[in-house]
Amino acid sequence: MATTSSLRFENVSLTAQFPYTQDLAGVSLDLAAGEAQLVVTDLLPDGFPLADLAAGLLAPDEGRVYFAGEDWLALRPDAAAAARGRIGRVFEKRGWISNLDVDENITLAQRHHTTRPLAEIEAEALALAKQFGFDDLPRVRPALLRSGELHRAAWVRALLGAPALLLLEHPLRDLPAAAGAPLVAAVRAACARGAAALWIAESFQGLENSRALFSKVWKLEGARLAAAKECP
């Protein structure tokens, strides 16, 4: 396995069981540090399992998933938890702890996985929030923010702390197409400093001017990922 791989799927298959609604068969991809790839799924029911497999939260029926050269299945629970601390994620749904304010949700992983001073973490989070159109970190419960605001807050959380891997599930959903430009710029900057990014979307909407960001575009065809011949 190449040492530069951040994320690698080797012939991964999965038969969907609740809460997943999509089978996967023979999925192989290699995502290097500094690289972004796009997976286009068309409109799916909830429960696409690719990001959970990538984060080691779900074991495949067949095949292996590696993060930073390590097989998720071979890692002890504490080592796996520490590895996930190096992953930034925008979740397709949910992903917020309801009894914490949004700013507390945003900084939680950095407060848990690192020894950085809280003031430093919050200053970085605020700089990202302003980059994405907030005047301040949202200091209210998640239920009090509109869907689009929660998506932009999720961008802040995902990018905070210079993660090694970004898993972006439908990050532009419920937002105008033009709203994605700051996120694309931030992902491009993250890749330039060595992060890898796996972006999952139902279409290329909002990314029409960003094809150069992605080294590969995959299209879900049945249960398989096929290299897209052209931008969907």
JOURLIN-V566500 format. One record per residue. N is the residue number from 0. OMEGA is omega as a letter, one per 30 degrees, with the letter a starting at -180 (none if undefined). D_FIRST is the distance of its C-alpha to the first C-alpha in Angstrom with 2 decimals. Layout:
n;omega;d_first
N;OMEGA;D_FIRST
N;OMEGA;D_FIRST
This chain:
n;omega;d_first
0;a;0.00
1;a;3.79
2;a;6.26
3;l;8.59
4;l;7.57
5;a;10.61
6;a;10.67
7;l;8.79
8;l;11.06
9;l;10.36
10;a;13.87
11;l;15.71
12;a;19.45
13;l;22.23
14;a;25.97
15;l;27.74
16;a;30.02
17;g;32.07
18;a;31.45
19;a;28.94
20;a;30.57
21;l;27.74
22;l;25.80
23;a;22.25
24;l;21.05
25;a;17.82
26;l;16.29
27;l;12.91
28;a;12.09
29;a;9.63
30;a;11.66
31;l;11.15
32;a;13.46
33;a;16.80
34;l;16.48
35;l;18.71
36;a;18.70
37;l;21.71
38;l;22.24
39;a;25.86
40;a;27.28
41;a;30.99
42;a;33.29
43;l;32.03
44;l;33.72
45;l;32.40
46;l;29.39
47;a;26.29
48;a;23.50
49;a;20.44
50;l;20.73
51;l;21.50
52;a;18.38
53;a;16.35
54;l;18.31
55;l;17.95
56;a;21.65
57;l;21.42
58;l;19.68
59;l;18.87
60;l;20.91
61;l;18.04
62;a;14.29
63;l;12.04
64;a;11.72
65;l;9.51
66;a;11.16
67;l;10.18
68;a;7.24
69;l;10.02
70;a;11.04
71;a;14.46
72;a;16.11
73;a;15.44
74;l;16.99
75;a;20.69
76;a;22.90
77;l;23.70
78;l;20.12
79;l;19.33
80;l;22.51
81;l;21.66
82;l;18.29
83;l;20.34
84;l;22.60
85;a;20.06
86;l;20.17
87;a;23.17
88;l;24.39
89;a;27.28
90;l;28.20
91;l;29.76
92;l;32.65
93;l;33.82
94;l;31.70
95;l;34.83
96;a;36.63
97;a;40.18
98;l;42.06
99;l;40.38
100;a;41.30
101;l;38.76
102;l;38.43
103;l;37.76
104;a;35.08
105;a;33.49
106;a;33.41
107;a;32.72
108;l;28.97
109;l;29.49
110;a;32.51
111;a;30.68
112;a;27.30
113;l;28.58
114;l;31.64
115;l;32.56
116;a;36.30
117;a;37.37
118;l;39.24
119;l;36.15
120;a;34.17
121;l;37.15
122;l;37.70
123;l;34.18
124;a;34.60
125;l;38.00
126;l;36.74
127;a;34.16
128;l;36.90
129;l;39.23
130;a;36.60
131;l;36.54
132;l;40.32
133;l;41.41
134;a;44.20
135;l;43.04
136;l;40.55
137;a;41.83
138;l;43.65
139;l;44.62
140;a;43.30
141;a;40.76
142;a;43.46
143;l;45.59
144;l;43.22
145;a;43.09
146;a;39.95
147;l;39.14
148;l;39.65
149;l;37.31
150;l;34.59
151;l;35.10
152;l;35.16
153;l;31.82
154;l;30.42
155;a;31.73
156;a;30.18
157;a;26.72
158;a;26.70
159;l;28.43
160;l;26.71
161;a;24.07
162;l;21.37
163;a;17.67
164;l;17.44
165;l;20.41
166;a;21.08
167;a;24.28
168;l;26.11
169;a;29.12
170;a;29.93
171;a;32.81
172;l;34.56
173;l;38.28
174;l;38.27
175;a;39.89
176;a;37.59
177;a;38.45
178;a;37.47
179;a;33.74
180;l;33.99
181;l;33.64
182;l;30.53
183;l;28.91
184;a;29.90
185;l;28.50
186;l;25.10
187;l;25.06
188;l;25.97
189;l;23.33
190;l;20.59
191;l;22.33
192;l;21.92
193;l;18.17
194;l;18.12
195;a;16.35
196;l;18.75
197;a;18.89
198;a;22.55
199;a;24.20
200;l;27.67
201;a;30.30
202;l;31.00
203;a;30.67
204;a;33.91
205;a;33.96
206;a;31.02
207;a;32.97
208;a;32.99
209;a;29.41
210;a;27.46
211;l;26.03
212;a;24.25
213;l;21.78
214;l;19.24
215;l;19.17
216;l;21.79
217;l;21.32
218;l;24.37
219;l;24.77
220;a;26.56
221;l;27.74
222;a;24.83
223;l;22.15
224;l;20.58
225;l;21.51
226;l;21.08
227;l;24.49
228;l;26.51
229;a;28.54
230;l;28.96
231;none;30.45
